[in-house]
Amino acid sequence: MDAPLLEMRGIAKRFNGVPALRGVDLRVARGEIHALVGENGAGKSTLMKVLCGVYPHPSYEGEIRVEGRACRFAGIADSERLGIVIIHQELALVPTLSITENLFLGHEPARHGWVDTVAAHARARALLARVGLDADPDTQVGRLGVGQQQLVEIAKALGKQVRLLVLDEPTASLNERDSQALLALLLQLQTEGVASILISHKLGEVRRVAQRMTVLRDGASVAGFETLPDEDAIIQAMVGRPLDGRYPQRRTMPGDPLFELRDWCVEHPQRRGHLAIRQASLTVRRGEIVGLAGLMGAGRTELAMSVFGRSWGRWRGGQALVGGQPADLSSVPRAIAAGIAYVTEDRKGLGLVLGDSVARSTSLAHLRGVARRGLVDEPREHAVAQDFRRRLAIRCRDLAQPVGQLSGGNQQKVVLAKWLFTGPRLLILDEPTRGIDVGAKQEIYALIASLAEQGCGVLLISSEMPELLGLCERLYVMNEGAIVAEMPAAQASQEAILRAIVGAPLH
């Protein structure tokens, strides 16, 4: 019997004496798409960093074998020489460089000691054609969409003669069309003999393309599926318990209007004269969860950011009311003072200062709440952070731990804690469960429902239809910067939303 392409045996890894991996085993066959799943903090990314030399030998225990041969990688270059390439969730591209420059950065084709630009362009075109990306190789990467940048990353890996492609949450930031295109590419590469390890919280996508699966929990491999079971069985293996009901049951008793937008207009920040948000009107009542649906690029995030202290675009008209009274939202401090909080979709880039401690991250939006005589009262700050750590079940080593070291789900809980500490009346949540596991999702769903039951209004932006239908009482649909429909969640569906977007009547 042929040796598998990859075997990892008994991999153990510690950080400051705390075990992150505990005797993990993983086996990947040639040309296989192998799913690696688990909750945030289960050890998936750590295991892949061991595999790819980010954590070099001997910083871990255990054995790595490639085609039966023991390997001890001292760095990323060693693993790449054997055709093992990792694509991280945060893409490793330089936005100001061209596609060609990114594809060959650090190993440019050379001739007589000079970069051979003709050869580089020719190879770039061939690689882009292989991944199905129709783009000029001279295009700056920063001008590409996220889905196109993912394809550039894969093309870059193919240029390194990849045999095993590791993808960490590759579709977390992609729309449905780009996600399907990426999965189709993985299946195409499989026919060419390229194996993949797919890390994803989107179990439907995993089940669609993977042949086998390894489940990690608390740093250990707890299950291996030779044929993929249904989602409930996978979830139970991931969390160690059945999840009874993905969405919390609650009695919906919305009160008076809490927040209203009337004919809100916002000009695009780079396109003078172009209204990116056009006469948007909506209402959120006390104790109500309202969804904002639409395709990628419909203007949902732009609307939310423009409401939150005019953080995006140029306000060109319209009125905002909080509790029936006109509200001044002209700056972020004034929006916070009016009782509005915004949880951004980009928690690492905009939601957190990754080097700050959990305690400071929790208090950052409301330092006056932990201050005494103009200075931060650290015992008070610690007490507040400890309270939110308990209430939101934030998993961290201690409150001094840098928030950048936490898993994605726990980072998201810290962002929520930061804004809950401001005591908001309206909480705007922009893709609050993107890139986090099903267990953490359920905890956040329960928190959202609890806030609504306490009288908080919630405006929820999500690209996941089940999430909107499972949590919201009403939905607004956006398209091209305008709100084109309003419907009760009980009457909403993917078809109804798409028909609202294209202006077709419901049958």
MARVOFI-738015 format. One record per residue (C-alpha): residue in three letters; residue number from 1; x, z negated, y negated. Coordinates in Angstrom, 1 decimal. Layout:
<mivexs>
ALA,NUM,X,Z,Y
...
</mivexs>
This chain:
<mivexs>
MET,1,0.0,0.0,0.0
ASP,2,1.4,1.0,-3.4
ALA,3,2.3,-1.8,-5.8
PRO,4,-0.1,-2.3,-8.8
LEU,5,1.0,-1.1,-12.1
LEU,6,1.1,-4.7,-13.4
GLU,7,1.1,-8.1,-11.9
MET,8,1.3,-11.3,-13.9
ARG,9,1.7,-14.4,-11.6
GLY,10,1.3,-18.0,-12.6
ILE,11,1.8,-17.5,-16.3
ALA,12,1.9,-20.7,-18.3
LYS,13,2.6,-21.2,-22.0
ARG,14,2.7,-24.2,-24.2
PHE,15,2.7,-24.8,-28.0
ASN,16,4.1,-28.1,-29.1
GLY,17,3.4,-29.5,-25.7
VAL,18,-0.2,-28.3,-25.7
PRO,19,-1.0,-25.9,-22.8
ALA,20,-2.4,-22.5,-24.0
LEU,21,-2.1,-20.8,-20.6
ARG,22,-2.2,-22.6,-17.2
GLY,23,-1.1,-20.5,-14.2
VAL,24,-2.9,-17.3,-15.1
ASP,25,-2.9,-14.4,-12.7
LEU,26,-3.7,-10.8,-13.6
ARG,27,-3.4,-7.6,-11.7
VAL,28,-4.0,-4.1,-13.1
ALA,29,-3.9,-0.9,-11.0
ARG,30,-2.7,2.5,-12.1
GLY,31,-5.2,4.4,-14.2
GLU,32,-7.6,1.4,-14.3
ILE,33,-9.6,0.1,-17.2
HIS,34,-9.4,-3.7,-16.7
ALA,35,-11.6,-6.0,-18.8
LEU,36,-10.1,-9.4,-19.9
VAL,37,-12.9,-11.7,-21.3
GLY,38,-13.3,-15.3,-22.3
GLU,39,-14.3,-17.4,-25.2
ASN,40,-12.3,-17.6,-28.3
GLY,41,-9.3,-19.8,-27.6
ALA,42,-9.4,-19.1,-23.9
GLY,43,-5.9,-17.6,-24.0
LYS,44,-6.6,-13.8,-23.9
SER,45,-4.4,-12.9,-26.8
THR,46,-1.7,-15.3,-25.8
LEU,47,-1.5,-13.8,-22.4
MET,48,-1.2,-10.3,-23.8
LYS,49,1.5,-11.5,-26.2
VAL,50,3.5,-12.8,-23.2
LEU,51,3.0,-9.4,-21.5
CYS,52,4.2,-7.4,-24.5
GLY,53,7.2,-9.5,-25.4
VAL,54,5.8,-11.1,-28.5
TYR,55,6.4,-14.4,-26.7
PRO,56,9.7,-13.5,-25.0
HIS,57,11.2,-14.8,-21.7
PRO,58,11.9,-17.7,-21.2
SER,59,9.4,-19.1,-23.6
TYR,60,6.8,-19.1,-20.8
GLU,61,6.7,-19.8,-17.1
GLY,62,5.6,-17.4,-14.4
GLU,63,6.5,-13.8,-13.4
ILE,64,5.7,-10.4,-14.7
ARG,65,6.1,-7.4,-12.4
VAL,66,5.7,-3.7,-13.3
GLU,67,5.3,-1.4,-10.3
GLY,68,6.7,-4.2,-8.1
ARG,69,9.8,-4.8,-10.2
ALA,70,10.3,-8.2,-11.9
CYS,71,10.6,-7.9,-15.7
ARG,72,11.8,-10.3,-18.4
PHE,73,11.0,-9.0,-21.8
ALA,74,13.1,-10.2,-24.7
GLY,75,10.9,-8.5,-27.2
ILE,76,8.3,-5.8,-27.9
ALA,77,10.8,-3.0,-27.6
ASP,78,11.5,-4.0,-24.0
SER,79,7.8,-3.7,-22.9
GLU,80,7.3,-0.5,-24.9
ARG,81,10.2,1.1,-23.0
LEU,82,8.2,0.6,-19.8
GLY,83,5.1,2.1,-21.5
ILE,84,3.2,-1.1,-22.3
VAL,85,1.8,-0.9,-25.8
ILE,86,-0.6,-3.4,-27.5
ILE,87,-3.0,-2.6,-30.3
HIS,88,-3.9,-5.8,-32.1
GLN,89,-7.3,-6.5,-33.7
GLU,90,-5.5,-6.4,-37.0
LEU,91,-4.1,-2.9,-37.0
ALA,92,-0.3,-2.6,-37.5
LEU,93,-0.4,0.4,-39.9
VAL,94,1.1,0.8,-43.3
PRO,95,-1.8,2.0,-45.6
THR,96,0.4,3.6,-48.2
LEU,97,2.2,5.8,-45.7
SER,98,0.9,9.1,-44.2
ILE,99,-0.4,9.4,-40.7
THR,100,2.8,11.1,-39.6
GLU,101,5.0,8.4,-41.1
ASN,102,3.0,5.7,-39.4
LEU,103,3.1,7.5,-36.0
PHE,104,6.9,7.7,-35.9
LEU,105,7.8,4.7,-38.1
GLY,106,11.1,3.3,-36.7
HIS,107,11.7,6.2,-34.3
GLU,108,11.4,9.3,-36.5
PRO,109,12.4,12.7,-35.0
ALA,110,15.8,13.5,-36.3
ARG,111,18.1,16.5,-36.6
HIS,112,21.7,16.4,-37.7
GLY,113,21.1,12.8,-39.0
TRP,114,18.1,13.7,-41.1
VAL,115,14.4,13.2,-40.4
ASP,116,13.0,16.5,-38.9
THR,117,9.7,16.7,-40.8
VAL,118,8.7,20.0,-39.1
ALA,119,9.0,18.4,-35.7
ALA,120,7.3,15.2,-36.8
HIS,121,4.3,17.2,-38.2
ALA,122,4.0,19.3,-35.0
ARG,123,4.1,16.2,-32.8
ALA,124,1.7,14.4,-35.1
ARG,125,-0.8,17.3,-34.9
ALA,126,-0.5,17.3,-31.1
LEU,127,-1.1,13.5,-30.8
LEU,128,-4.1,13.6,-33.2
ALA,129,-5.6,16.5,-31.2
ARG,130,-5.2,14.4,-28.0
VAL,131,-7.2,11.5,-29.5
GLY,132,-9.7,13.8,-31.1
LEU,133,-8.9,13.0,-34.7
ASP,134,-9.4,15.9,-37.0
ALA,135,-7.3,14.9,-40.0
ASP,136,-4.3,16.2,-42.0
PRO,137,-1.1,14.4,-40.8
ASP,138,-0.2,14.0,-44.5
THR,139,-3.3,11.9,-45.2
GLN,140,-2.6,8.4,-46.3
VAL,141,-3.7,6.0,-43.6
GLY,142,-5.4,3.7,-46.2
ARG,143,-7.9,6.5,-47.0
LEU,144,-9.1,6.6,-43.4
GLY,145,-12.0,4.7,-42.0
VAL,146,-11.4,1.9,-39.6
GLY,147,-12.5,4.0,-36.6
GLN,148,-10.0,6.7,-37.6
GLN,149,-7.3,4.1,-38.0
GLN,150,-7.9,2.9,-34.5
LEU,151,-7.4,6.5,-33.3
VAL,152,-4.1,6.7,-35.2
GLU,153,-3.0,3.5,-33.4
ILE,154,-3.8,5.0,-30.0
ALA,155,-2.0,8.2,-31.0
LYS,156,1.0,6.1,-31.9
ALA,157,0.9,4.5,-28.5
LEU,158,0.6,7.9,-26.8
GLY,159,3.7,8.9,-28.7
LYS,160,5.6,6.1,-27.0
GLN,161,4.7,7.5,-23.5
VAL,162,2.2,4.7,-22.9
ARG,163,1.2,3.9,-19.3
LEU,164,-0.7,0.6,-20.0
LEU,165,-2.6,0.3,-23.2
VAL,166,-3.7,-3.2,-24.3
LEU,167,-6.6,-3.2,-26.8
ASP,168,-7.6,-6.5,-28.4
GLU,169,-11.2,-6.3,-29.7
PRO,170,-10.9,-2.6,-30.6
THR,171,-14.5,-2.1,-31.5
ALA,172,-15.1,-5.4,-33.4
SER,173,-15.1,-3.6,-36.8
LEU,174,-16.5,-0.3,-35.8
ASN,175,-19.9,1.2,-36.1
GLU,176,-21.8,2.4,-33.1
ARG,177,-20.7,6.0,-33.3
ASP,178,-17.0,5.1,-33.7
SER,179,-17.3,2.5,-30.9
GLN,180,-18.7,5.1,-28.5
ALA,181,-16.0,7.6,-29.4
LEU,182,-13.3,5.1,-28.8
LEU,183,-14.7,4.1,-25.4
ALA,184,-15.0,7.8,-24.5
LEU,185,-11.3,8.2,-25.4
LEU,186,-10.4,5.4,-23.0
LEU,187,-12.2,7.1,-20.2
GLN,188,-10.5,10.4,-21.0
LEU,189,-7.0,8.7,-21.0
GLN,190,-7.9,7.1,-17.7
THR,191,-8.3,10.6,-16.2
GLU,192,-4.7,11.3,-17.5
GLY,193,-3.4,8.2,-15.6
VAL,194,-3.3,5.8,-18.5
ALA,195,-4.4,2.3,-17.6
SER,196,-6.0,0.0,-20.2
ILE,197,-6.6,-3.7,-20.6
LEU,198,-9.7,-4.1,-22.8
ILE,199,-10.3,-7.4,-24.5
SER,200,-13.8,-7.5,-26.0
HIS,201,-16.7,-9.8,-26.7
LYS,202,-19.1,-6.9,-26.4
LEU,203,-20.0,-7.2,-22.8
GLY,204,-22.3,-4.2,-22.8
GLU,205,-19.3,-2.0,-23.7
VAL,206,-17.1,-3.7,-21.2
ARG,207,-19.6,-3.1,-18.4
ARG,208,-19.9,0.5,-19.4
VAL,209,-16.2,1.5,-19.0
ALA,210,-14.3,-1.2,-17.0
GLN,211,-13.7,-1.1,-13.3
ARG,212,-12.6,-4.7,-12.8
MET,213,-12.6,-7.9,-14.8
THR,214,-10.6,-11.1,-15.2
VAL,215,-12.3,-14.1,-16.9
LEU,216,-10.2,-16.8,-18.7
ARG,217,-11.5,-20.2,-19.6
ASP,218,-9.4,-22.9,-21.3
GLY,219,-6.2,-21.1,-20.5
ALA,220,-6.8,-20.5,-16.8
SER,221,-8.1,-17.5,-14.9
VAL,222,-11.4,-18.7,-13.4
ALA,223,-12.9,-15.6,-12.0
GLY,224,-12.0,-12.0,-11.0
PHE,225,-14.7,-9.4,-10.4
GLU,226,-13.9,-6.4,-8.3
THR,227,-17.3,-5.0,-9.3
LEU,228,-18.8,-6.0,-12.6
PRO,229,-21.9,-8.3,-12.4
ASP,230,-24.7,-8.6,-15.0
GLU,231,-24.0,-10.1,-18.4
ASP,232,-25.5,-13.5,-17.5
ALA,233,-23.1,-13.9,-14.6
ILE,234,-20.1,-13.0,-16.9
ILE,235,-21.3,-15.4,-19.6
GLN,236,-21.7,-18.2,-17.1
ALA,237,-18.1,-17.6,-15.9
MET,238,-16.8,-17.5,-19.5
VAL,239,-18.4,-20.7,-20.7
GLY,240,-18.7,-22.6,-17.4
ARG,241,-22.5,-23.1,-17.8
PRO,242,-25.6,-21.0,-18.1
LEU,243,-26.7,-20.2,-21.6
ASP,244,-30.5,-20.8,-21.6
GLY,245,-31.8,-18.5,-24.4
ARG,246,-29.4,-16.8,-26.7
TYR,247,-31.4,-17.5,-29.8
PRO,248,-32.9,-20.9,-30.8
GLN,249,-36.6,-21.4,-30.7
ARG,250,-38.0,-22.7,-33.9
ARG,251,-41.3,-22.9,-35.8
THR,252,-41.3,-20.6,-38.8
MET,253,-42.9,-22.1,-41.9
PRO,254,-41.3,-20.4,-44.9
GLY,255,-42.1,-22.0,-48.2
ASP,256,-42.2,-20.7,-51.8
PRO,257,-39.9,-17.9,-53.0
LEU,258,-36.3,-19.3,-53.2
PHE,259,-34.3,-16.3,-54.2
GLU,260,-35.5,-13.0,-55.7
LEU,261,-33.8,-9.8,-56.8
ARG,262,-35.7,-7.4,-59.0
ASP,263,-34.5,-3.8,-59.6
TRP,264,-30.9,-4.8,-59.1
CYS,265,-28.5,-2.0,-60.1
VAL,266,-24.7,-1.9,-59.6
GLU,267,-22.2,0.8,-60.5
HIS,268,-19.5,1.8,-58.1
PRO,269,-16.2,0.3,-59.3
GLN,270,-14.2,3.5,-58.9
ARG,271,-16.9,6.1,-59.6
ARG,272,-18.1,5.6,-63.1
GLY,273,-21.7,6.5,-63.6
HIS,274,-22.5,6.4,-59.9
LEU,275,-25.1,3.7,-59.0
ALA,276,-24.0,2.3,-55.6
ILE,277,-26.9,-0.2,-55.5
ARG,278,-30.2,1.3,-56.9
GLN,279,-33.2,-0.8,-57.9
ALA,280,-32.8,-3.2,-55.0
SER,281,-35.6,-5.8,-54.8
LEU,282,-36.0,-8.5,-52.2
THR,283,-37.2,-12.0,-51.7
VAL,284,-36.0,-14.9,-49.5
ARG,285,-38.3,-17.9,-49.2
ARG,286,-37.4,-21.5,-48.5
GLY,287,-36.7,-22.1,-44.8
GLU,288,-36.7,-18.3,-44.1
ILE,289,-34.1,-16.2,-42.4
VAL,290,-34.2,-12.6,-43.8
GLY,291,-32.3,-9.8,-42.2
LEU,292,-30.6,-6.9,-44.0
ALA,293,-30.3,-3.9,-41.7
GLY,294,-28.8,-0.5,-42.1
LEU,295,-26.1,1.8,-41.0
MET,296,-22.4,1.3,-41.8
GLY,297,-21.9,2.2,-45.5
ALA,298,-25.6,1.7,-46.4
GLY,299,-24.5,-0.8,-49.2
ARG,300,-25.4,-4.1,-47.5
THR,301,-22.0,-5.8,-48.2
GLU,302,-21.8,-4.3,-51.6
LEU,303,-25.2,-5.7,-52.5
ALA,304,-24.3,-9.2,-51.2
MET,305,-20.9,-9.3,-53.1
SER,306,-22.5,-8.1,-56.3
VAL,307,-25.0,-10.9,-56.1
PHE,308,-22.3,-13.4,-55.4
GLY,309,-20.7,-13.6,-58.9
ARG,310,-20.6,-9.8,-59.3
SER,311,-17.6,-9.8,-56.9
TRP,312,-18.1,-6.0,-56.4
GLY,313,-18.9,-3.2,-58.8
ARG,314,-20.3,-3.3,-62.3
TRP,315,-23.7,-4.8,-62.9
ARG,316,-26.0,-2.3,-64.6
GLY,317,-29.4,-4.0,-64.6
GLY,318,-31.9,-6.1,-62.8
GLN,319,-32.7,-9.7,-62.5
ALA,320,-32.0,-12.5,-60.1
LEU,321,-34.2,-15.6,-59.8
VAL,322,-33.5,-18.9,-58.0
GLY,323,-36.5,-21.2,-57.6
GLY,324,-38.5,-18.9,-59.8
GLN,325,-36.1,-19.2,-62.8
PRO,326,-33.6,-16.6,-64.0
ALA,327,-30.1,-17.3,-62.6
ASP,328,-26.8,-16.5,-64.2
LEU,329,-24.7,-14.9,-61.4
SER,330,-22.1,-13.4,-63.7
SER,331,-19.1,-15.2,-62.0
VAL,332,-18.4,-16.8,-58.7
PRO,333,-18.4,-20.4,-60.1
ARG,334,-21.8,-19.7,-61.8
ALA,335,-23.2,-18.2,-58.6
ILE,336,-22.1,-21.4,-56.7
ALA,337,-23.6,-23.5,-59.4
ALA,338,-26.9,-21.6,-59.0
GLY,339,-26.8,-22.6,-55.3
ILE,340,-25.6,-19.4,-53.7
ALA,341,-22.9,-19.2,-51.0
TYR,342,-21.5,-16.0,-49.4
VAL,343,-19.8,-16.0,-46.0
THR,344,-17.7,-12.8,-46.1
GLU,345,-17.4,-10.4,-43.1
ASP,346,-13.6,-10.5,-43.6
ARG,347,-12.8,-14.1,-42.8
LYS,348,-9.1,-13.6,-42.6
GLY,349,-8.6,-11.5,-45.7
LEU,350,-11.2,-13.0,-48.0
GLY,351,-12.7,-16.1,-46.3
LEU,352,-9.7,-18.2,-45.7
VAL,353,-6.2,-19.0,-46.9
LEU,354,-4.6,-18.8,-43.4
GLY,355,-1.7,-21.2,-44.3
ASP,356,-4.0,-23.9,-45.5
SER,357,-5.0,-26.9,-43.3
VAL,358,-8.4,-27.2,-41.8
ALA,359,-9.1,-30.1,-44.2
ARG,360,-8.1,-28.1,-47.3
SER,361,-10.0,-25.0,-46.1
THR,362,-13.1,-27.1,-45.7
SER,363,-13.0,-28.5,-49.3
LEU,364,-11.6,-25.4,-51.1
ALA,365,-14.9,-24.1,-52.5
HIS,366,-15.9,-27.5,-53.9
LEU,367,-12.8,-29.4,-54.7
ARG,368,-14.7,-31.5,-57.3
GLY,369,-16.6,-33.0,-54.3
VAL,370,-13.4,-34.6,-53.0
ALA,371,-11.7,-35.3,-56.4
ARG,372,-11.1,-38.5,-58.2
ARG,373,-9.9,-38.5,-61.8
GLY,374,-9.1,-34.8,-61.6
LEU,375,-7.0,-35.1,-58.4
VAL,376,-7.9,-34.4,-54.8
ASP,377,-8.6,-37.6,-52.9
GLU,378,-7.0,-36.8,-49.6
PRO,379,-8.8,-39.6,-47.6
ARG,380,-12.1,-38.3,-49.0
GLU,381,-11.2,-34.7,-48.1
HIS,382,-10.2,-35.8,-44.6
ALA,383,-13.5,-37.6,-44.2
VAL,384,-15.5,-34.6,-45.3
ALA,385,-13.6,-32.3,-43.0
GLN,386,-13.9,-34.7,-40.1
ASP,387,-17.7,-34.8,-40.6
PHE,388,-17.9,-30.9,-40.6
ARG,389,-15.5,-30.8,-37.6
ARG,390,-18.0,-33.0,-35.7
ARG,391,-21.2,-31.3,-36.9
LEU,392,-19.9,-27.7,-36.3
ALA,393,-17.9,-28.6,-33.1
ILE,394,-14.7,-27.1,-34.7
ARG,395,-11.9,-27.1,-32.1
CYS,396,-8.6,-27.8,-33.6
ARG,397,-5.5,-29.9,-32.8
ASP,398,-6.1,-32.0,-35.9
LEU,399,-7.2,-31.5,-39.5
ALA,400,-3.7,-30.7,-40.7
GLN,401,-3.5,-27.7,-38.4
PRO,402,-3.2,-24.4,-40.3
VAL,403,-6.5,-22.6,-40.1
GLY,404,-4.7,-19.4,-39.2
GLN,405,-3.8,-20.9,-35.9
LEU,406,-7.4,-21.3,-34.8
SER,407,-9.4,-18.9,-32.7
GLY,408,-11.7,-16.5,-34.4
GLY,409,-14.8,-18.5,-33.6
ASN,410,-13.4,-21.7,-35.0
GLN,411,-12.1,-19.9,-38.1
GLN,412,-15.6,-18.7,-38.7
LYS,413,-16.9,-22.3,-38.3
VAL,414,-14.4,-23.5,-40.9
VAL,415,-15.6,-20.7,-43.3
LEU,416,-19.2,-21.9,-42.8
ALA,417,-18.1,-25.5,-43.3
LYS,418,-16.4,-24.6,-46.6
TRP,419,-19.6,-23.1,-48.0
LEU,420,-22.0,-25.7,-46.5
PHE,421,-20.0,-28.3,-48.4
THR,422,-21.1,-26.7,-51.7
GLY,423,-24.7,-27.5,-50.8
PRO,424,-26.2,-24.0,-51.1
ARG,425,-29.8,-23.2,-51.5
LEU,426,-29.3,-19.6,-50.4
LEU,427,-26.7,-18.8,-47.8
ILE,428,-25.6,-15.1,-47.5
LEU,429,-24.1,-14.4,-44.1
ASP,430,-22.2,-11.1,-43.7
GLU,431,-21.6,-10.2,-40.0
PRO,432,-21.2,-14.0,-39.2
THR,433,-20.6,-13.5,-35.5
ARG,434,-18.3,-10.4,-35.6
GLY,435,-15.4,-10.8,-33.1
ILE,436,-16.4,-14.1,-31.7
ASP,437,-17.5,-15.0,-28.2
VAL,438,-21.0,-15.6,-26.8
GLY,439,-20.6,-19.4,-26.7
ALA,440,-19.5,-19.7,-30.3
LYS,441,-22.2,-17.2,-31.3
GLN,442,-24.9,-19.4,-29.8
GLU,443,-23.5,-22.4,-31.7
ILE,444,-23.6,-20.5,-35.0
TYR,445,-27.2,-19.2,-34.2
ALA,446,-28.3,-22.9,-33.7
LEU,447,-26.6,-23.8,-37.0
ILE,448,-28.3,-21.0,-38.9
ALA,449,-31.7,-22.0,-37.5
SER,450,-31.1,-25.7,-38.3
LEU,451,-30.2,-24.8,-42.0
ALA,452,-33.4,-22.9,-42.3
GLU,453,-35.4,-25.8,-40.9
GLN,454,-33.9,-28.0,-43.6
GLY,455,-35.2,-25.6,-46.3
CYS,456,-32.2,-23.4,-46.9
GLY,457,-32.8,-19.7,-47.4
VAL,458,-30.6,-17.3,-45.3
LEU,459,-29.9,-13.7,-46.0
LEU,460,-28.3,-12.3,-42.8
ILE,461,-26.4,-9.0,-42.7
SER,462,-25.7,-7.9,-39.1
SER,463,-24.9,-4.6,-37.3
GLU,464,-26.3,-6.1,-34.1
MET,465,-30.0,-5.4,-33.7
PRO,466,-30.6,-8.2,-31.1
GLU,467,-29.1,-10.7,-33.6
LEU,468,-31.5,-9.6,-36.4
LEU,469,-34.5,-9.6,-34.1
GLY,470,-33.6,-12.9,-32.5
LEU,471,-33.0,-14.9,-35.7
CYS,472,-35.0,-13.3,-38.6
GLU,473,-38.6,-13.5,-39.7
ARG,474,-38.4,-10.4,-41.9
LEU,475,-36.1,-7.4,-42.3
TYR,476,-35.2,-5.2,-45.2
VAL,477,-33.6,-1.9,-44.4
MET,478,-31.0,-0.3,-46.7
ASN,479,-29.8,3.2,-47.0
GLU,480,-27.5,4.8,-49.5
GLY,481,-27.6,1.7,-51.8
ALA,482,-31.4,1.4,-51.8
ILE,483,-33.8,-0.8,-50.0
VAL,484,-36.0,1.7,-48.2
ALA,485,-38.3,-0.5,-46.0
GLU,486,-39.5,-4.1,-45.4
MET,487,-41.0,-5.1,-42.1
PRO,488,-41.7,-8.3,-40.0
ALA,489,-39.1,-8.8,-37.4
ALA,490,-41.8,-8.8,-34.7
GLN,491,-42.5,-5.1,-35.6
ALA,492,-38.9,-4.0,-36.0
SER,493,-36.9,-2.0,-33.5
GLN,494,-33.9,0.3,-33.6
GLU,495,-36.3,3.3,-33.8
ALA,496,-38.3,1.8,-36.6
ILE,497,-35.2,1.1,-38.7
LEU,498,-33.8,4.6,-38.1
ARG,499,-37.1,6.2,-39.0
ALA,500,-37.1,4.1,-42.2
ILE,501,-33.6,5.3,-43.0
VAL,502,-34.5,9.0,-42.6
GLY,503,-38.0,8.6,-44.1
ALA,504,-39.9,9.6,-41.0
PRO,505,-43.3,8.0,-40.4
LEU,506,-43.7,5.6,-37.4
HIS,507,-45.9,7.0,-34.6
</mivexs>
